[in-house]
């Protein structure tokens, strides 16, 4: 008898699932789904400001990647990758994930392949999730840096791993990282691009 897939829709907010149940679920379009500590989290698709700020960051990363061949293996969007934490029963989808090392063998590497850098662009409904909930999970997963970019405040919080904790830096000027020497993301121009495109 074929296995019956779970179907998730926005009304499943708060439903408890295992990682395997969530990974095999059929997702109704029009919302974003994550698993946080065994609980389904449903959020709205972010608005245009979020989209255009994210695209402005992506363009700078792609430009850097083209100019520095091999520095970034993959730049993945939220629908293209996941960070899976079996011990926390969580599966997260960052807005962007930067993988600086090749994937391990196999078609579904998400429990074994961790991005070095994740980027979250804060939207009206995601502030607590991006700033508090995900930071602990990304640290537990082995992420080396987390950039939390906030178009509403026009600043970024840069979390950098120092052993088993994050060091934190706030900036409204630029994002730089020792993991990608020479990369500079000018935040005022990123936020301006978001405002112009989203207006």
N, C-alpha and C positions, 0 to 999 in steps of 0.2 A: 504494500500500500504506500503510495507516494506521501512524502512528508508535507504537512500543511504549513504554509508560510504564514507568519503573523503579519497582519496588515495594520500599519500605524497611521493615524490621522491626528490632527491637532487636539482632539478631545482625549487623546491618550497621554497628555501631559500628566506626569506624576505616576504613571504605570510602572510597576517593577518588572524588570526583565533580566535575564542572564546575558552575558556578552554574546554567547552563541545565538540566542534568540534574537537579540538586537541586530547582530551582523547579518542574519538571514531574513530580516523583516522586509516587507514591501512597504515603501514610504509614499504616502499621498503627496502629490505635488502642492506647491504653494506655501510650504513651511520648511524650516530647517530642524533637523533632529539630531540630538546627541544623547549619550547615556552617561549619567553622572552618578557614581556610587550606586549603580543598579537601578536608577530611576530615569525614566524617559523625560528629557527636557525638550520642549517644542518652542521655537521662537519664530517670529515673523522674518520674512526676507527683508534685509535692511533696505533703507531708502537710497536715493540717488547720491546724496552727499557721501555716504559710506562707500558706495560703488566707485565714485570718481576719485576719492582719496586713495582707495585701494589700488585702482588702476594706475594712478600717478606713481605710487610706490613701486608697483610691478614694472612699469616702464623703466624706472631707474635701475632696478635690479637686472632686468634683461639687458640693458645697455652695458652695465658693469660685466655681466656674464659674457657677453659677446666680445668685450675688450680684454677679458682675462680668461681665456679658454681654460676650462678644467677647474676653475676656482669654485664654481657652483655646479653640482651634478644635476640637480633638479630643482626647479621652482614650481611648487605644487599649490593649487588652490584647495579650498576646503572640501570640494566635492571630489577631489582627486587623490586624497590621502586621509589617513586617520592616525591618531596616537592612541594606542590601546593599552590600558593598564589593567591586566587581569586581577591583580591583588586589590585594586580599588573598584573593580567592576565598572570601569569608565571607558568610554570611547569618545574622544574629542576630535573636532575638525577645525583647526586653526584657519583663519582667513588666508594666510600664506604659510607655507612650510619650506624652508631652505635646507636641502640635503647636500652636504659637502662631501659625502662618501657614497660609493655605489651601494645599491640594494643588495641584501643577502639573497641567495638563490631561492627560487620559488615564486609563484604568482601572487601570493598574499603575504607580503612581508611585514604587515603593520604591527605585529607583536614583537618584531625583532629589529625593525629599522626606525631609528629615531632621528628627526631633523635636528640639526645643530641650532637653527634659529627658527623661531615662530613669530609671526606678526598677527596681532589682533587689532582691528580698527573698531573702536568703540562706537556703538549705535545707542539710541535712546533706551532700548530695552536690554542691552547687553553689558552695561557698566559693571554691575556686581559680579556677573559671571566672568567677564574678561579680567577684571582687576583683582578679584579675590579667589574665586573657586578654581579657575584654571591655573593660576600661578603655582599652587601647591602640586597640582597634578603634573604640570610640565616639569617641575623640579624632580618629582618622583620618577618621571619617564626618562630623565637623563638629558633633557634639552639644555643646551649651553647658554642660550640667550633668548629672552622673550621681549619683543617690542610692543608696547601697548600704546597705540596711536589714537588720540582723542580729538576728532575734528571739532567737537563742541567747545572744548577748552583750548584748542589749537596748541596742544603740547603732546609730548610723548614721555612715557615712563620706560626706561631701559633697565631690564633685569638681567644681570650677568651672574652666572654660577660662580660661587666661591666655595668649593667643597660641597657641603650638604645644605647650603643656604643661598639665597639671592642677595647680591648687592644691588642697590637701587639708585638710579640717577634720573632726575627729571630734566627735560630740555624743551625749549620752544624754538631752538635754532636748527640743529642738525643731528642726524643719526650717523655715527661712525662706529666701527667695530674692528677689533684686532683680528677677528676671524676672517675678514675680507679686507685686507689692506688696500687703501686707496678709495674704498667706497665712501661716498658722502651723500646722504639724502637730505636735501635742504627742505626743512619742514614748512617755512612760510610759502615756498612755491608749491609744495604739495597741497597745502590747505587752500591756497588761491585757486589752484586747478579744480579742486573739489567745489569751491564756492561758485566759480564761473560755470562749470559744466552742470552743476546741480541747480542753478537758478532758473 
